Amino acid sequence: MQNSLEFLNFSEYMIEAIKVALRYNPTPNPRVGAVLVDKNNKIKKVAAHQNKGYDHAEYSLFKNSEVTPDDTLYVTLEPCFHNDTSPSCASAVIQTGIKSVVVGDIDKDKRTDGKGIDLLRQNDIEVIVEEGVNEFLNPGYKYSDTNPFLIGKVAISNDNIIYKENNKYISNQQSREISHYIRSTVDCIIIGKNTLIKDAPQLNVRLDDKFTSPTPIVVWGNNTKDLKTYKKNNSNFSFYVENEEGSFNDYVLRNNLKTGLIEGGNKILSYFFEQQQIDKFYMFKSNSNLINGLKLDTRIQNSLKKDYILNDQYQIKDNSLSTYTIK
């Protein structure tokens, strides 16, 4: 099967770096993955920053490895320039004698912010930037707002239906796999009460057992009837009850959850669209018509047209994927 992350249009080696990075969560540091490739385009080693206080991805990659000038380093984020909290990764790259580096995005940390790339180039190392890698891997990285960075997602049919009874999946297998990769990039998955009651979703990452699943959160509303029962039956879920927990933003940040993926139907998506809290949106669309069922609320479609920028469109077999960011 074609690698589902190829929709990102990154090189195959950068995709491998993304995949290994997603297996770890070194918060408060960003996820970073690295791949070492030889002159014959064979992968020699992959590594990632695994936990806070552990070696950065580049140091982990170079440790106990034979690096030659003919190798190429792929790393999902610009090698750090600073050495105040950890040794400088840019300096470590130079010391290997390697002559070719591909990075995914400039590090917005003011201690680096392009200086790592400049240092590499000053030492006659060719540097290529694959833009958008870190943006996918660490959504909301160095996001300065006091609100969480929220991503919305929906799957719709060609005739704009998002739910049809006895029709479990609207999108294809590859689109669903991409959705699980997106899940693996965030701290929490957010659904509404109705989605929990109707679908009883697992809300986990179903790629393999090495991927950590985000915290599931149910936006329950004000009516606490049956809440106790659902809490008991979903002990690994968190429940946000309006007017009991303060604002939703305060609730998730208080629980150290800085990024979230909103999944579900019209009500939960509209809830966040109306407050203009969805920073990025993924729309998976099938080329099949379902004829009848619940259609995507026209207010959501109007909001996407008015308040969002269409960034990219991808073809995923018989599905398409459109990505949006708020203006």
C-alpha positions as CSV (number, residue, x, y, z in Angstrom):
1,M,0.0,0.0,0.0
2,Q,1.2,3.5,-0.8
3,N,2.5,5.4,2.2
4,S,-0.4,7.5,3.3
5,L,1.9,10.4,4.3
6,E,2.9,10.9,0.7
7,F,0.0,13.3,0.4
8,L,2.3,15.8,2.2
9,N,4.6,15.8,-0.8
10,F,7.7,15.5,1.3
11,S,10.7,13.3,0.3
12,E,10.4,9.6,1.4
13,Y,13.3,10.1,3.9
14,M,11.6,13.1,5.5
15,I,8.4,11.1,5.8
16,E,10.4,8.4,7.7
17,A,11.8,11.1,10.0
18,I,8.2,12.3,10.7
19,K,7.0,8.8,11.4
20,V,9.8,8.1,13.9
21,A,9.3,11.5,15.6
22,L,5.6,10.7,16.1
23,R,6.4,7.7,18.3
24,Y,7.6,10.0,21.1
25,N,6.4,13.1,22.9
26,P,9.3,15.1,24.5
27,T,7.0,17.9,25.6
28,P,7.6,20.8,26.3
29,N,10.1,20.3,23.4
30,P,8.9,19.7,19.9
31,R,8.9,16.3,18.3
32,V,11.9,15.9,16.1
33,G,13.0,13.0,13.9
34,A,16.1,12.4,11.9
35,V,17.2,10.0,9.2
36,L,20.8,9.2,7.9
37,V,21.0,8.2,4.3
38,D,24.1,6.9,2.4
39,K,25.3,7.9,-1.0
40,N,23.3,4.9,-2.5
41,N,20.1,6.3,-1.0
42,K,19.8,3.6,1.6
43,I,18.7,4.5,5.1
44,K,21.5,3.8,7.6
45,K,19.7,4.9,10.8
46,V,16.7,6.7,12.2
47,A,16.3,8.5,15.5
48,A,14.1,10.9,17.4
49,H,14.1,13.1,20.5
50,Q,12.4,10.7,22.8
51,N,11.8,12.5,26.0
52,K,12.6,15.7,27.8
53,G,16.3,15.7,28.9
54,Y,17.2,13.0,26.4
55,D,19.6,13.4,23.4
56,H,18.2,15.5,20.6
57,A,17.4,13.6,17.4
58,E,20.7,14.5,15.7
59,Y,22.8,13.5,18.7
60,S,20.9,10.2,19.0
61,L,21.4,9.6,15.3
62,F,25.1,10.2,15.3
63,K,25.8,8.2,18.5
64,N,27.5,4.9,17.6
65,S,27.1,5.6,13.9
66,E,29.6,5.8,11.1
67,V,28.9,9.0,9.4
68,T,30.7,9.9,6.1
69,P,30.8,13.1,4.1
70,D,28.8,11.4,1.4
71,D,25.8,10.8,3.7
72,T,22.7,13.0,3.8
73,L,21.0,14.0,7.0
74,Y,17.2,14.5,7.0
75,V,15.9,16.2,10.1
76,T,12.3,17.5,10.7
77,L,13.4,20.8,12.3
78,E,16.4,23.1,11.8
79,P,19.3,21.9,14.0
80,C,19.4,24.1,17.1
81,F,22.1,26.8,17.2
82,H,22.1,27.4,21.0
83,N,24.0,25.4,23.6
84,D,22.5,26.8,26.8
85,T,20.1,23.9,27.7
86,S,21.7,21.2,25.4
87,P,24.7,20.9,23.1
88,S,24.3,22.7,19.8
89,C,23.0,20.2,17.2
90,A,24.2,22.5,14.3
91,S,27.8,22.2,15.7
92,A,27.4,18.4,16.1
93,V,26.4,18.2,12.4
94,I,29.5,20.1,11.4
95,Q,31.7,17.9,13.4
96,T,30.5,14.8,11.5
97,G,31.9,16.1,8.2
98,I,28.6,15.6,6.5
99,K,28.0,17.8,3.4
100,S,24.3,17.6,2.7
101,V,21.4,18.3,5.1
102,V,17.7,18.5,4.4
103,V,15.6,20.2,7.2
104,G,11.9,20.6,7.7
105,D,11.2,24.2,8.6
106,I,13.2,26.9,10.3
107,D,13.1,26.7,14.1
108,K,11.0,29.6,15.4
109,D,12.8,29.5,18.8
110,K,14.5,32.9,18.9
111,R,17.7,31.2,20.0
112,T,18.0,29.5,16.6
113,D,15.6,31.0,14.1
114,G,17.7,30.5,11.0
115,K,21.1,30.7,12.7
116,G,21.6,27.0,12.7
117,I,21.1,26.8,8.9
118,D,23.4,29.8,8.4
119,L,26.1,28.1,10.5
120,L,25.9,25.0,8.4
121,R,26.1,26.9,5.1
122,Q,29.1,28.9,6.4
123,N,30.8,25.6,6.9
124,D,30.2,24.5,3.2
125,I,27.2,22.3,4.0
126,E,24.4,22.3,1.4
127,V,21.1,22.8,3.2
128,I,17.7,22.3,1.6
129,V,14.5,23.2,3.4
130,E,11.3,21.2,3.0
131,E,8.7,23.6,4.2
132,G,5.7,22.5,6.2
133,V,7.3,19.5,7.9
134,N,7.4,20.8,11.5
135,E,4.1,22.6,10.9
136,F,2.5,19.2,10.4
137,L,4.5,17.4,13.1
138,N,4.1,20.0,15.8
139,P,0.9,22.0,15.1
140,G,0.9,25.3,16.9
141,Y,4.7,25.2,17.6
142,K,5.7,28.5,19.3
143,Y,2.1,29.6,19.0
144,S,2.0,32.8,21.1
145,D,-1.7,32.9,21.8
146,T,-3.0,32.0,25.2
147,N,-5.6,29.7,23.6
148,P,-4.9,26.1,22.6
149,F,-4.2,25.4,18.9
150,L,-7.2,23.6,17.5
151,I,-7.5,21.6,14.3
152,G,-10.9,20.6,12.9
153,K,-11.6,17.5,10.7
154,V,-14.5,16.2,8.8
155,A,-15.2,13.5,6.2
156,I,-18.0,14.2,3.7
157,S,-19.5,12.5,0.7
158,N,-19.6,14.1,-2.8
159,D,-23.1,15.3,-2.0
160,N,-21.9,16.8,1.4
161,I,-23.3,14.1,3.7
162,I,-21.3,13.6,6.9
163,Y,-23.3,10.9,8.6
164,K,-25.6,8.1,7.3
165,E,-26.9,5.4,9.5
166,N,-25.4,1.9,8.9
167,N,-22.7,3.6,6.8
168,K,-19.6,3.4,9.1
169,Y,-17.0,5.0,6.9
170,I,-17.3,7.8,4.3
171,S,-13.6,8.2,3.6
172,N,-11.3,5.5,2.2
173,Q,-8.7,3.5,4.1
174,Q,-5.8,5.7,3.1
175,S,-7.7,8.9,4.3
176,R,-8.5,7.2,7.6
177,E,-4.8,6.3,8.1
178,I,-3.9,10.0,7.5
179,S,-6.5,10.9,10.1
180,H,-4.7,8.6,12.6
181,Y,-1.4,10.3,11.8
182,I,-3.1,13.7,12.4
183,R,-4.4,12.4,15.7
184,S,-0.9,11.4,16.7
185,T,0.3,15.1,16.4
186,V,-2.0,16.5,19.0
187,D,-2.5,16.4,22.8
188,C,-6.2,15.7,22.8
189,I,-9.1,14.6,20.6
190,I,-12.4,16.6,21.1
191,I,-15.9,15.3,20.4
192,G,-19.4,16.2,21.4
193,K,-21.8,14.4,23.6
194,N,-23.9,13.2,20.6
195,T,-20.9,11.6,18.9
196,L,-20.1,9.6,22.1
197,I,-23.7,8.4,22.5
198,K,-24.3,7.5,18.8
199,D,-20.9,6.1,17.8
200,A,-19.1,5.0,21.0
201,P,-15.7,6.0,19.3
202,Q,-12.4,4.7,20.6
203,L,-10.6,8.0,19.7
204,N,-7.2,6.3,19.8
205,V,-4.3,6.1,17.3
206,R,-4.6,2.9,15.3
207,L,-1.3,2.8,13.5
208,D,0.8,0.5,15.7
209,D,1.3,0.1,19.5
210,K,4.3,2.4,19.4
211,F,2.2,5.5,18.8
212,T,0.8,7.3,21.8
213,S,-2.9,8.2,21.7
214,P,-4.0,11.7,22.7
215,T,-6.4,12.4,25.6
216,P,-10.1,12.0,24.5
217,I,-12.3,14.9,25.7
218,V,-16.1,15.0,25.5
219,V,-17.7,18.4,25.4
220,W,-20.8,17.4,27.3
221,G,-22.8,20.6,27.6
222,N,-24.8,21.7,30.7
223,N,-27.3,18.8,31.1
224,T,-25.6,16.3,33.4
225,K,-28.2,13.6,33.0
226,D,-26.5,10.2,32.3
227,L,-23.1,11.9,32.7
228,K,-22.1,9.7,35.6
229,T,-22.9,6.5,33.6
230,Y,-20.9,7.6,30.6
231,K,-18.0,8.6,32.8
232,K,-18.0,5.2,34.3
233,N,-18.2,3.4,30.9
234,N,-15.5,5.6,29.4
235,S,-13.0,5.9,32.3
236,N,-10.1,6.9,30.0
237,F,-12.1,9.9,28.6
238,S,-12.2,13.4,30.1
239,F,-15.5,15.3,30.2
240,Y,-15.9,19.0,29.9
241,V,-19.1,20.3,31.5
242,E,-19.9,23.9,30.6
243,N,-20.3,26.2,33.6
244,E,-18.6,23.8,35.9
245,E,-15.0,23.8,34.5
246,G,-14.6,27.5,33.4
247,S,-14.0,28.2,29.7
248,F,-13.0,25.3,27.5
249,N,-9.7,27.0,26.8
250,D,-8.9,27.3,30.5
251,Y,-9.9,23.6,31.0
252,V,-7.6,22.2,28.4
253,L,-4.6,24.4,29.2
254,R,-5.1,23.7,32.9
255,N,-4.6,20.0,32.0
256,N,-1.5,20.9,30.0
257,L,-3.2,20.1,26.7
258,K,-2.0,22.7,24.1
259,T,-3.2,21.2,20.9
260,G,-6.4,19.5,20.0
261,L,-8.2,17.8,17.1
262,I,-12.0,18.3,16.9
263,E,-13.8,15.3,15.4
264,G,-17.6,14.8,15.3
265,G,-20.7,16.3,13.7
266,N,-22.2,19.6,13.0
267,K,-22.9,20.7,16.6
268,I,-19.4,20.3,17.9
269,L,-17.8,21.8,14.8
270,S,-20.2,24.7,14.8
271,Y,-19.5,25.3,18.5
272,F,-15.8,26.0,17.7
273,F,-16.3,27.7,14.3
274,E,-18.7,30.2,15.8
275,Q,-16.0,31.2,18.4
276,Q,-13.4,31.2,15.6
277,Q,-11.2,28.9,17.6
278,I,-10.4,26.4,14.8
279,D,-6.9,27.3,13.6
280,K,-6.6,24.6,10.9
281,F,-9.1,22.4,9.1
282,Y,-8.9,19.2,7.2
283,M,-11.8,18.2,4.9
284,F,-11.7,14.7,3.4
285,K,-14.2,14.3,0.5
286,S,-15.3,11.1,-1.2
287,N,-16.3,11.0,-4.8
288,S,-19.3,8.9,-4.0
289,N,-22.8,10.1,-3.4
290,L,-24.8,8.8,-0.3
291,I,-28.1,10.3,-1.5
292,N,-29.6,10.7,2.0
293,G,-28.2,11.3,5.5
294,L,-27.0,14.2,7.6
295,K,-25.4,17.0,5.5
296,L,-22.6,19.3,6.6
297,D,-24.1,22.5,8.1
298,T,-24.0,25.2,5.5
299,R,-22.8,27.6,8.2
300,I,-19.6,25.6,8.4
301,Q,-19.2,25.7,4.7
302,N,-19.8,29.5,4.7
303,S,-17.3,30.0,7.5
304,L,-14.7,28.1,5.5
305,K,-15.2,30.4,2.5
306,K,-15.3,33.6,4.5
307,D,-12.9,33.2,7.4
308,Y,-10.3,30.7,6.1
309,I,-7.7,30.3,3.4
310,L,-7.6,27.2,1.3
311,N,-4.0,26.1,1.5
312,D,-3.7,22.8,-0.4
313,Q,-5.8,20.2,-2.2
314,Y,-4.6,16.6,-2.5
315,Q,-6.0,13.6,-4.4
316,I,-6.0,10.4,-2.2
317,K,-7.2,7.7,-4.6
318,D,-11.0,8.2,-4.8
319,N,-10.9,10.9,-2.0
320,S,-9.7,14.5,-2.0
321,L,-8.3,16.4,1.0
322,S,-8.5,20.1,1.3
323,T,-6.6,21.9,4.1
324,Y,-7.5,25.4,5.4
325,T,-6.1,27.8,7.9
326,I,-7.9,30.7,9.6
327,K,-7.2,34.2,8.2
